Each structure stands twice: as structure tokens, then as C-alpha cells.
Amino acid sequence: MNTTPLNSRLHNCLITILELEDALGQTHLGPALQKEFTVLKEVVQRLGDVAVEEKDVCRIEAATGRFLAELKVSLGGRPFSMANSPVRLLQ
């Protein structure tokens, strides 16, 4: 795997989203999201072969943050957890 700082940052974003798979799979959106999670897993596996630029990583980090914020809002501000463990948020 390409372990440049940019690739590591991108990997962290993707893994953060994948960590939500089990919990989101139990919601009404679960069936619709299953294909997206499958594609995301494939991207993570090939990430080492991808050259990324700072602007792309920044855009993906921002999108990940928005996704997590929207998820929190849709849950009424309640913490979202998987197997009784809190979700790790981007800092």
C-alpha cells in the first residue's frame, strides 16, 4: 500500500465510513447502502495504487465530515455507535 501522508488521510476517511456499515445496515437505508459499501471496500483495497493530490484529499475529508454531521442530525443529535463503541470522528 502506498503509505504517503495523503493516502493515509484518504484511507482514514474511507475506513471511518466503513466502520458505520453494520450500524447503518440495520436502518431503513441498509439495503440501498449495501452496494455503496461494497464499492467503497473495493476502493480501499486498491488505494495503494492510487496517486492522490492534496485538494482531492481535502475534498474527501470535507465530504466525510459533512456525511458524519448529517448522520448525527438525522439521528436527532444522538451519538451513533456500533457494538456499544462510539464512532471515531475526524478531527
Secondary structure, DSSP 8 states (H G I E B T S, - for coil): ----HHHHHHHHHHHHHHTTHHHHHTSTTHHHHHHHHHHHHHHHHHGGG----HHHHHHHHHHHHHHHHHHHHHTTT---EETTEE-----
